[in-house]
Amino acid sequence: MKKRVLVGMAALLLSFSLLMAQEIPAGVITAFKRGSSQELSKYMGDKVNLVLQGSSTNVDKQKATAVMQDFFTKNKVNGFTVNHQGKRDGSSFVIGTLVTTNGNFRVNCFLKKVQDKCLIHQIRIDKINE
């Protein structure tokens, strides 16, 4: 009997965590895995706060796409691993490791719910000292 209850609770927790993780659009993860600023721009809000290597700037979607394209050109992406993701109220986030030809970067991507869409409002990318 106890075993069934534990299995049931584990299944419930697993399904709950999967529901929590679904708040981040899969295309955002794919865009980072491919190093595609065009794919990423589909999920950007009208204004995006970019923090690249400690330099912060607030730009419109078009400029954010261009800056990310420049970053991906200079740092050819070999992969992206999600380390953590979650949501609270009307916002969600994903934290991951971007593997590039120039080393690894920690990526923090924050999204807000705008109407019925989750849109990126901040991307933070910092070099990982290995």
Backbone bond lengths (Angstrom), bond angles and torsions (degrees), N, CA, C in turn:
res aa  C-N    CA-C-N  psi(-1)  N-CA   C-N-CA  omega(-1)  CA-C   N-CA-C  phi
1 M - - - 1.457 - - 1.542 111.20 -
2 K 1.343 116.27 -47.64 1.464 119.89 179.60 1.519 111.00 -60.56
3 K 1.335 115.40 -38.00 1.461 120.10 -178.48 1.530 110.48 -62.28
4 R 1.327 116.29 -42.55 1.476 120.47 178.72 1.522 111.73 -62.59
5 V 1.310 116.08 -41.71 1.469 120.88 179.61 1.528 109.69 -63.73
6 L 1.340 116.90 -44.97 1.464 120.56 179.28 1.524 111.52 -63.34
7 V 1.324 116.96 -42.97 1.464 120.78 178.20 1.529 109.84 -63.27
8 G 1.307 116.57 -42.39 1.467 121.12 178.27 1.517 112.15 -62.47
9 M 1.329 115.98 -43.19 1.471 119.84 179.00 1.522 110.56 -66.85
10 A 1.324 117.43 -39.66 1.464 120.86 178.25 1.529 110.38 -63.15
11 A 1.324 116.93 -42.40 1.467 120.90 178.35 1.524 110.83 -63.91
12 L 1.321 116.47 -40.02 1.461 121.06 179.10 1.529 110.50 -64.43
13 L 1.328 116.86 -45.34 1.466 120.68 178.19 1.525 111.54 -62.76
14 L 1.331 116.68 -42.02 1.453 120.85 179.20 1.531 110.72 -62.69
15 S 1.319 117.13 -45.82 1.472 119.68 -179.58 1.521 110.44 -66.12
16 F 1.342 117.62 -36.04 1.459 120.88 178.06 1.527 110.39 -65.29
17 S 1.347 116.57 -43.47 1.469 119.17 179.76 1.527 110.99 -66.46
18 L 1.322 117.71 -33.74 1.468 120.25 177.02 1.524 110.55 -67.49
19 L 1.325 116.84 -38.84 1.464 119.66 176.78 1.521 111.08 -64.02
20 M 1.336 116.47 -40.13 1.467 120.73 178.68 1.526 110.00 -63.19
21 A 1.313 116.81 -40.34 1.459 121.37 -176.50 1.517 111.98 -71.00
22 Q 1.315 118.39 -21.62 1.450 121.23 -175.80 1.528 113.38 -73.63
23 E 1.322 117.68 -7.66 1.463 120.26 -178.60 1.535 111.61 -67.56
24 I 1.317 118.30 -28.51 1.470 122.71 177.56 1.527 107.29 -81.91
25 P 1.342 118.00 120.41 1.471 119.14 177.75 1.531 110.96 -59.47
26 A 1.321 116.47 135.79 1.473 121.58 -179.31 1.524 111.39 -57.83
27 G 1.338 117.29 -31.01 1.462 121.76 -179.86 1.516 113.23 -62.28
28 V 1.338 117.50 -28.85 1.469 120.94 178.12 1.525 109.29 -66.17
29 I 1.331 115.95 -45.86 1.466 121.05 179.05 1.533 109.68 -63.04
30 T 1.321 115.87 -45.21 1.473 121.32 179.30 1.525 110.98 -60.16
31 A 1.329 117.12 -41.66 1.471 121.26 -179.57 1.523 110.86 -60.76
32 F 1.335 116.79 -43.06 1.466 119.62 177.93 1.526 110.52 -67.87
33 K 1.326 118.02 -39.25 1.472 121.26 179.64 1.525 111.30 -62.18
34 R 1.330 116.34 -35.48 1.468 121.45 -178.49 1.522 113.01 -91.66
35 G 1.324 116.71 -13.24 1.460 119.59 -174.42 1.517 110.58 66.33
36 S 1.330 116.09 42.68 1.468 121.94 -175.35 1.525 111.89 -108.73
37 S 1.327 115.90 106.00 1.466 119.92 178.03 1.532 110.82 -69.22
38 Q 1.337 117.00 -31.07 1.469 120.36 179.32 1.523 110.60 -65.64
39 E 1.317 116.73 -42.59 1.466 121.30 177.37 1.530 109.64 -65.92
40 L 1.323 116.77 -42.27 1.459 121.94 -179.51 1.528 111.03 -63.19
41 S 1.328 116.54 -37.12 1.465 120.32 -177.22 1.536 112.65 -63.30
42 K 1.329 116.95 -24.42 1.476 120.57 177.59 1.520 111.72 -62.25
43 Y 1.323 115.67 -21.00 1.464 120.67 -176.23 1.524 113.21 -110.71
44 M 1.338 116.61 6.12 1.461 120.30 -179.20 1.524 111.09 -85.76
45 G 1.332 114.65 146.07 1.448 120.59 172.70 1.523 109.25 -77.78
46 D 1.334 116.71 179.97 1.466 120.75 -179.82 1.526 112.12 -63.76
47 K 1.321 116.54 -34.82 1.468 122.53 177.43 1.529 108.16 -123.03
48 V 1.344 115.44 137.42 1.465 120.79 -178.71 1.523 108.70 -132.24
49 N 1.328 115.26 134.46 1.458 121.27 173.93 1.524 106.56 -93.68
50 L 1.341 116.34 115.76 1.467 121.70 178.23 1.520 108.67 -105.03
51 V 1.318 115.88 128.37 1.460 121.31 175.48 1.522 105.79 -123.26
52 L 1.337 114.94 98.74 1.458 120.86 -178.60 1.515 109.50 -110.95
53 Q 1.333 115.68 116.01 1.460 121.89 178.49 1.535 111.07 54.73
54 G 1.320 117.37 38.74 1.457 121.68 176.76 1.519 115.21 88.59
55 S 1.334 117.58 -9.34 1.459 121.31 179.36 1.527 109.43 -95.48
56 S 1.337 116.60 116.06 1.455 121.83 -175.48 1.527 112.00 -101.87
57 T 1.320 115.87 137.66 1.454 121.21 177.17 1.524 110.00 -148.64
58 N 1.322 116.35 141.13 1.461 122.22 175.06 1.517 107.66 -102.54
59 V 1.331 116.40 120.19 1.459 120.44 -175.04 1.531 110.20 -135.60
60 D 1.340 114.83 166.08 1.459 118.51 175.26 1.530 108.91 -80.01
61 K 1.313 115.32 171.97 1.462 122.16 -175.36 1.532 112.55 -57.05
62 Q 1.335 116.94 -42.32 1.468 121.47 -178.33 1.530 111.08 -63.81
63 K 1.330 116.65 -45.55 1.465 121.42 -179.98 1.536 110.21 -67.80
64 A 1.331 117.03 -39.13 1.469 121.02 178.12 1.524 110.53 -61.44
65 T 1.318 116.42 -39.97 1.467 121.12 178.28 1.527 110.11 -63.12
66 A 1.334 116.52 -43.50 1.470 121.29 179.82 1.532 111.26 -65.15
67 V 1.319 116.91 -41.54 1.473 120.70 179.60 1.524 110.06 -65.20
68 M 1.329 117.29 -42.53 1.463 120.53 178.81 1.529 110.58 -66.73
69 Q 1.335 117.23 -36.85 1.467 120.59 177.02 1.523 110.03 -61.43
70 D 1.329 116.61 -43.83 1.458 122.06 178.07 1.533 110.40 -61.34
71 F 1.327 116.49 -43.85 1.464 120.54 178.85 1.531 110.70 -61.62
72 F 1.341 116.98 -46.90 1.465 120.51 -179.34 1.533 112.33 -66.81
73 T 1.341 117.27 -30.79 1.466 120.79 177.25 1.533 110.09 -68.31
74 K 1.322 116.32 -42.50 1.468 121.21 -179.35 1.530 112.48 -75.43
75 N 1.331 116.45 -23.80 1.464 122.16 -177.11 1.522 108.61 -129.19
76 K 1.342 116.07 82.31 1.466 120.54 -177.40 1.531 110.19 -58.27
77 V 1.326 115.31 124.08 1.457 121.56 -174.51 1.530 111.20 -80.45
78 N 1.334 114.30 130.85 1.463 121.35 175.36 1.522 111.64 -107.07
79 G 1.329 117.19 -14.42 1.462 119.83 179.40 1.507 112.29 171.57
80 F 1.324 115.22 166.62 1.463 122.41 178.44 1.520 107.79 -145.47
81 T 1.327 115.80 128.72 1.454 121.54 178.89 1.523 109.11 -118.47
82 V 1.322 116.43 129.20 1.464 121.15 176.51 1.523 108.01 -79.06
83 N 1.335 115.95 123.30 1.460 121.37 177.89 1.519 111.78 -94.61
84 H 1.333 115.99 -33.87 1.466 120.77 -176.71 1.520 108.56 -162.56
85 Q 1.306 116.37 146.09 1.455 120.75 172.32 1.511 109.14 -152.16
86 G 1.321 115.48 155.91 1.454 119.07 -179.23 1.509 111.10 -172.03
87 K 1.327 114.35 -176.34 1.464 119.43 178.90 1.511 109.80 -149.93
88 R 1.312 114.85 156.12 1.448 121.87 174.00 1.515 107.36 -151.31
89 D 1.316 116.02 132.67 1.461 121.94 -177.97 1.530 109.68 50.29
90 G 1.326 117.74 -122.04 1.460 121.13 -177.28 1.512 114.24 -99.49
91 S 1.324 117.06 18.91 1.465 118.84 -179.67 1.524 110.50 -130.99
92 S 1.329 114.59 160.16 1.460 120.67 178.30 1.525 108.49 -145.61
93 F 1.323 115.48 167.27 1.460 119.52 -177.95 1.519 110.05 -149.65
94 V 1.321 114.17 158.63 1.464 121.71 171.18 1.518 106.86 -137.08
95 I 1.329 115.59 135.70 1.453 122.37 176.68 1.522 106.30 -121.03
96 G 1.319 115.67 129.50 1.454 118.16 -177.30 1.510 112.86 -150.77
97 T 1.319 114.46 176.19 1.465 122.10 177.68 1.524 108.68 -111.91
98 L 1.323 115.16 121.01 1.457 122.62 177.66 1.529 107.69 -96.74
99 V 1.319 116.35 118.52 1.459 121.72 -179.58 1.527 107.78 -96.84
100 T 1.351 116.53 121.54 1.464 121.32 -177.73 1.526 110.25 -129.71
101 T 1.322 114.58 172.47 1.465 120.42 177.13 1.526 111.44 -65.96
102 N 1.331 117.57 -19.71 1.465 122.00 179.78 1.524 112.92 -103.73
103 G 1.321 117.28 20.01 1.463 120.79 179.93 1.512 111.94 110.30
104 N 1.322 114.55 -174.50 1.463 120.90 -177.36 1.519 111.15 -100.86
105 F 1.325 114.65 147.36 1.457 122.00 179.57 1.522 109.57 -128.50
106 R 1.320 115.71 142.81 1.462 121.20 172.81 1.531 106.55 -88.67
107 V 1.326 116.12 127.82 1.461 122.08 -179.96 1.523 108.76 -113.62
108 N 1.325 116.07 126.93 1.458 122.75 171.00 1.522 105.89 -116.62
109 C 1.308 116.60 120.31 1.458 121.08 -179.60 1.525 108.29 -122.48
110 F 1.327 116.23 122.48 1.458 121.95 -176.49 1.529 110.29 -112.57
111 L 1.317 115.98 133.09 1.458 122.11 -178.08 1.524 110.12 -123.26
112 K 1.328 115.10 149.79 1.460 121.80 174.94 1.519 108.23 -122.97
113 K 1.312 114.97 148.31 1.457 119.63 176.41 1.529 108.00 -81.29
114 V 1.338 116.35 119.25 1.455 123.04 177.95 1.523 106.21 -121.39
115 Q 1.325 116.23 115.81 1.461 122.05 -169.42 1.524 107.45 55.07
116 D 1.297 120.67 -118.07 1.467 120.30 -179.53 1.522 113.02 -108.75
117 K 1.335 117.04 16.47 1.461 120.64 -177.90 1.516 110.82 -117.86
118 C 1.324 115.94 148.34 1.465 121.89 171.47 1.519 106.64 -93.81
119 L 1.333 117.20 117.76 1.459 121.39 -177.39 1.522 110.98 -120.23
120 I 1.330 115.16 141.89 1.465 121.82 179.96 1.528 109.22 -69.54
121 H 1.342 115.99 129.00 1.464 119.53 174.18 1.522 111.29 -117.15
122 Q 1.360 116.93 -14.91 1.465 118.84 175.63 1.524 110.52 -151.02
123 I 1.330 114.91 137.43 1.463 122.46 171.86 1.529 106.48 -126.65
124 R 1.313 114.60 125.93 1.460 120.18 178.07 1.525 107.43 -120.90
125 I 1.341 116.50 126.52 1.464 120.84 -179.97 1.526 108.40 -129.57
126 D 1.333 114.98 122.10 1.466 121.40 179.71 1.520 110.33 -128.08
127 K 1.312 117.01 138.63 1.455 122.95 177.10 1.522 109.40 -65.59
128 I 1.322 116.31 136.66 1.453 121.84 176.87 1.524 107.74 -92.81
129 N 1.316 116.65 124.14 1.470 120.59 176.75 1.511 108.44 -80.34
130 E 1.315 115.40 118.29 1.470 119.58 -176.75 1.499 112.71 -102.25
